[in-house]
Amino acid sequence: MERLLRPTKHDVDPNAPDARQSFKHWLRTLEHFAIAAEAARSEEEPPLDKYGLLINYLAPSVYAYVEDVSSYEEGISILKRVYLRQTNVVFAQHLLSTRCQQ
């Protein structure tokens, strides 16, 4: 079952047009994979290393963003800041107000 849930390596450029959507999908698959791996773990085994799991499924170009952190939560928050940027409301309003009908 874990093989079916295994996420791919995340190697999307943050400036790509579909970076937000791709990151959200990758993050969801990583979280589901971590839950399934934790459920399949027996009680004798050591606890799941979520930070190691995160690093394992990042491409080297994306790993550069989180190489200085030491926990899963910090790494995910940095990746969210990089990939899930807020939209510029002022610019969007400007585009709407200056639009003209053809």
N, C-alpha and C positions, 0 to 999 in steps of 0.2 A: 504494500500500500504506500509506503514512503516513497518508493520509486515513482509512482504515479503523481505524487504531490510535489516532487522535487522542483524547485524553481530553477530557472536558467540564470546564467551570470548576467548581472545588470551592467551593461556597457553603453548606455544611452548618454549622449552629450546633453548637458542641462539646457543648452540653447536650441536644441532641436524642436521643431514644431509640435511633435507628439511626446515630448519628454514628460510632461505632467501625467498624461494618461498611462504611459508605459511604466513610470515609477509607481503609480498607485496600484497597478496590476501586479508588478513585481513584489511590492511590499505586502500585499494581501496574500500572495502565494507563499512568501517567506514565512509569514505569521502562521498560516495553516500548516505548513511543513513543520515548523517548530512545535506546534501543538500535537501533531501526529507523532513526531519523534519522541516527545515527552511522554505521550500515552503509551508508546511501545516499549519504553525503557522499563527494565525490571528494577526492583527496589535495591538490588545489590550493586547495580551500576552507579557510577558517579552522576551527579546532576548534569543536565544538558548545558553545554557551554554556548549560550546564545550569541555572545560576541564572536566566538570562533565561527559559528554558523554564518553570521553576517559577513565576516571577512571572506569566508570561503566562497560566497556567492556574489562578490563584487569583482568587477574587472579592475586591472591595475590603474586605469585612468580614473575610475570612480573612487578607488581606495585612497587616492591622494587626499580626498576631502576628510576622511576619517582616520588617517594614520596616527594622529596624535591623541586620540581619545582611548579610554581603557574600558568602557562599558557599552553594552548593547543600547541602552536608553540614550546615551549621549550620541552615539553614532547615528541612530535613527533620527534624533532631533536635528542633527546637522544635515543629514540627507534630505529631510523634509524642508528645511530652510532653503536648501539649494534647488530642489526640484519643484516644490509647491509654493512658488512665489505668489504674492498678492497682486491682483490686477491694479493698474494705475487708473483710478476712478476719474481723475481730472482729465486724463488723456482720452478715456473712453467717452466722457461727456463732450469733449471738444470734437471728437470724430462724429458723434451723433448730431451736434448742432451745426456743423459745417457741411453736412451731407446734403447733396441736392439731387432731385429726382431727374432721371434721364428722359 
